Amino acid sequence: MKKKSDWKVHLLALVMVIIAEAIGTKSFKLGPGNVLLLPMLYALVIGMFLPSLKLVDRDDMEIASPYIGLSVMFLTAKMGTNIGPNLSKIFSAGPALILQEFGNLGTIFFALPVAVLVFRMGREAIGVSFSNSREGSLAIISDLYGLDSDEGVGVMGGYITGTLFGAIYSGLLAGVIISTGLFHPYALAMAAGTGSASMMAAAMGPTIAAYPEMETELSAFAATSQLLTSVDGLYMSLFMGIPLTEWLYRKLGGKPAAGKSGKEAAK
């Protein structure tokens, strides 16, 4: 019976991938920028309706769960192959682009207090607050805690939310920040490289619209920032982001996980 359920999970995943890829990437204009809808979004939406359509049950979900960790393992290997060939580009990018990763750590001090003190989240707050919950974050949490842990629930929630609303939010936020006139165009382009292609494209739309004469330079800065976030951002999150989030979580009086604590799970 379990073997049949395994095949059912694989078959449903294949059908969702075929449908999502058939729809393809779509875009629409929102304010000054464009919002991209990627196949991953369609697959997530389809998956949300499978239980309502009685196509999957709790047993199917439990069988499918381990495959997330397996998929993330391949994702981690793929990301690792991108690091070596791009080291020269990183070193030639200059200190400003390289040091920008420290700025990403600052967002922990905004996100974690809201998660713990306002929404009363448990250790899920660690998974969702230490980064912007993209693919590299899934790999880190999967390796340290496991995606079936509280931290894994948090990072998966952030990943799904970012996939559904991240591009729209990035485009709107970029438009608001540009209107303040507080930041140099290069800084705006660097900030667009968050590690998500759809979010970067959405943020660059209003940026290029505001500074059309600098389109080439801004695109170059955004692309380099995107590369850096995908490469050294992984290590920044692993060796600094997670420890900092764990420390701040304890300072805020966060409650331990049921059963194993996050640190025990990490061990």
C-alpha positions in Angstrom: 0.0 0.0 0.0 2.8 2.4 0.8 4.5 1.6 -2.5 1.3 2.6 -4.3 1.1 5.8 -2.3 4.7 6.6 -3.2 3.9 6.3 -6.9 0.8 8.5 -6.3 3.0 11.2 -4.8 5.5 11.1 -7.6 2.7 11.1 -10.2 0.9 14.1 -8.7 4.3 16.0 -8.5 5.0 15.2 -12.2 1.5 16.4 -13.2 1.9 19.6 -11.2 5.3 20.3 -12.8 4.0 19.7 -16.3 1.0 22.1 -15.7 3.2 24.7 -14.1 5.8 24.6 -16.9 3.1 24.6 -19.6 1.8 27.9 -18.1 5.3 29.3 -18.1 6.5 32.6 -16.7 4.0 35.4 -16.9 4.4 39.1 -16.0 2.1 42.0 -15.4 2.6 45.7 -14.7 2.0 46.9 -11.2 2.7 50.6 -10.6 6.1 51.5 -12.0 7.4 48.0 -12.2 6.7 44.5 -13.5 5.7 41.5 -11.4 6.9 38.0 -12.6 4.8 34.9 -11.9 7.1 31.9 -12.1 6.1 28.2 -12.5 7.0 27.5 -8.9 4.1 29.7 -7.9 1.6 27.8 -9.9 2.8 24.5 -8.5 2.4 25.8 -4.9 -1.2 27.0 -5.7 -2.1 23.7 -7.3 -0.7 21.8 -4.3 -2.8 23.9 -1.9 -6.0 22.7 -3.5 -5.1 19.0 -3.6 -6.5 18.2 -0.1 -9.7 20.1 -0.9 -10.1 18.0 -4.1 -9.6 14.8 -2.0 -6.6 13.9 -4.2 -4.2 13.6 -1.2 -4.7 12.7 2.4 -2.6 12.9 5.6 -0.7 9.6 4.7 0.2 11.0 1.3 1.6 14.2 2.9 3.7 12.2 5.4 5.1 10.1 2.6 5.9 13.2 0.5 7.6 15.0 3.4 11.0 13.2 3.3 11.3 14.0 -0.4 11.6 17.7 0.5 14.9 17.0 2.3 16.1 14.9 -0.7 15.3 17.7 -3.1 17.1 20.2 -1.0 20.2 18.0 -1.0 20.4 18.3 -4.8 19.7 22.0 -4.5 22.6 22.4 -2.0 24.9 20.5 -4.4 23.9 22.7 -7.3 24.5 25.9 -5.3 27.9 24.6 -4.3 28.9 24.2 -8.0 28.2 27.9 -8.5 30.6 29.1 -5.9 34.0 28.1 -7.3 33.6 29.4 -10.8 32.4 32.8 -9.6 35.0 33.5 -7.0 36.9 35.8 -9.3 33.8 37.9 -10.0 33.1 38.2 -6.3 36.7 39.5 -5.5 36.5 42.0 -8.4 33.1 43.4 -7.2 34.7 45.6 -4.6 34.3 45.9 -0.9 30.9 47.6 -0.9 29.2 44.8 -2.7 30.9 42.1 -0.6 30.2 43.9 2.7 26.6 44.4 1.9 25.9 41.0 3.2 26.4 42.3 6.7 23.4 44.5 6.1 21.3 41.4 5.7 22.1 40.5 9.3 20.5 43.7 10.5 17.1 42.7 9.3 17.2 39.9 12.0 16.8 42.7 14.6 13.6 43.8 12.9 12.0 40.5 12.0 12.7 38.4 15.1 11.2 40.7 17.7 8.0 41.0 15.7 7.8 37.2 15.3 8.4 36.5 19.0 6.9 39.4 20.8 4.0 40.3 18.5 3.0 37.0 16.9 4.2 34.9 19.8 5.9 32.4 17.5 8.1 29.6 18.9 11.3 28.4 17.2 9.5 28.8 13.9 10.6 32.4 14.3 14.3 31.4 13.9 13.6 29.7 10.5 11.7 32.5 9.1 13.7 35.4 10.5 17.4 34.7 9.9 17.1 35.3 6.1 14.6 36.0 3.3 13.8 32.3 3.2 14.9 31.5 -0.3 16.5 28.3 -1.6 19.8 28.7 0.3 17.9 29.2 3.5 16.0 25.9 2.9 19.3 24.1 2.5 20.7 25.5 5.7 17.7 24.8 7.9 17.3 21.3 6.4 21.0 20.5 7.3 21.0 22.0 10.8 17.5 21.2 12.0 15.6 19.2 9.4 12.6 20.5 7.5 10.2 18.7 9.7 11.4 20.7 12.8 9.8 23.9 14.1 12.6 25.9 12.4 11.8 24.0 9.1 8.1 24.9 9.4 9.2 28.6 9.8 11.5 28.7 6.8 9.0 26.8 4.6 6.3 29.3 5.6 8.6 32.1 4.6 9.5 30.4 1.4 5.9 29.9 0.3 4.9 33.4 1.4 7.9 34.9 -0.5 7.0 32.9 -3.6 3.4 34.1 -3.5 3.8 37.7 -2.6 7.6 38.5 -2.7 7.7 39.9 -6.1 4.7 42.2 -5.6 6.1 43.4 -2.2 9.6 44.0 -3.7 8.2 46.1 -6.5 6.0 48.2 -4.3 8.7 48.7 -1.7 11.3 49.7 -4.3 8.9 52.3 -5.6 8.3 53.8 -2.1 12.1 53.9 -1.3 13.0 55.5 -4.6 10.4 58.2 -4.0 12.2 59.3 -0.8 15.4 60.1 -2.7 17.5 59.0 0.3 19.6 56.4 -1.5 22.0 56.4 -4.5 20.8 54.4 -7.5 23.7 52.0 -7.1 22.6 51.2 -3.6 19.1 50.6 -4.8 20.3 48.2 -7.5 22.5 46.4 -5.0 19.5 46.0 -2.6 17.5 44.4 -5.4 19.8 41.4 -5.5 18.0 39.4 -2.7 18.8 35.9 -4.1 15.4 35.6 -5.8 15.2 36.3 -9.6 11.5 37.3 -9.5 12.1 39.7 -6.5 15.1 41.2 -8.2 13.2 41.8 -11.4 10.3 43.3 -9.6 12.5 45.7 -7.6 14.6 46.7 -10.7 11.5 47.7 -12.7 10.8 50.9 -10.8 14.6 51.5 -10.2 15.3 51.5 -13.9 12.2 53.5 -14.6 13.4 56.2 -12.2 17.0 56.2 -13.7 16.7 55.1 -17.3 20.0 56.7 -18.3 21.8 54.3 -15.9 20.1 51.1 -16.9 23.3 49.3 -17.9 25.2 50.1 -14.7 22.2 49.4 -12.5 21.6 46.0 -14.1 25.3 45.1 -13.6 25.2 46.1 -9.9 22.0 44.1 -9.4 23.3 41.0 -11.1 26.5 41.1 -9.1 24.6 41.6 -5.9 22.4 38.7 -6.8 25.4 36.5 -7.4 27.0 37.5 -4.1 23.8 36.8 -2.2 23.7 33.3 -3.7 27.3 32.6 -2.9 28.8 34.3 0.2 25.3 34.9 1.5 25.0 31.2 2.1 28.0 31.2 4.4 27.0 34.5 6.0 23.7 33.0 7.0 25.2 29.7 8.2 28.0 31.0 10.3 26.6 34.4 11.4 22.9 34.6 10.7 21.8 31.5 12.5 24.0 32.0 15.6 22.9 35.6 15.8 19.2 34.6 15.5 19.6 31.9 18.1 21.2 34.4 20.5 18.6 37.1 20.0 15.8 34.5 20.3 17.0 33.5 23.8 17.4 37.2 24.8 13.8 37.8 23.8 12.7 34.9 26.0 11.6 32.6 23.1 10.2 29.3 24.2 12.1 26.1 23.4 10.7 23.6 20.9 8.6 20.7 22.1 10.9 17.6 22.6 14.3 18.4 21.2 15.5 22.0 21.3 16.8 23.6 18.1 20.4 23.1 19.2 19.9 19.5 20.0 18.3 19.0 16.6 21.3 20.8 15.0 23.6 18.3 16.7 
